[in-house]
Amino acid sequence: MPRQRLSADMCLEAGVASVVLTEYKVKVYTGNRDDAGTDADVYITLYGDSGHCGETSLDLSWHDDFEAGSCVSFHLLNI
């Protein structure tokens, strides 16, 4: 499964001398009721002790990620 990397540019521009990346596994479960899925763009922002570094798109190329009744895993790298 491809890994998505969140941009650390904002943290580096803020003067953070070194960046330690942490890998997160995010599972998204979509309900199984009628019209529960979406084709809209879906984003996530991860927050931690050092703040946050913006949002990233949850999207697997060439895959309908959020169809009704689905479970999709995303591997994200963040500070």
Steps between C-alpha positions, in 0.01 A plus 500: 500500500647839407605731779394862499735757648372814665699810420739606774579828321284708735679361806842551346416858406393558861856428613478137611863381485430130453194308400410156633245323285241268649303251296126479558258240368157654448202274432184655360178302524212615281147411609299249301170687475362627170705794369757462781800527267653811350705597198593830666855592597573389858781651709653441842704724730708332771569690821764421761716649772697697242189636329391397153636523150192557292262269326555215260264337256381148572503357151629180347558545128262314271289379792152597618609558859176579679235274355216385726610219734872542428802507731812669362840530669738789444864518616600857581830651608481806723695686764 
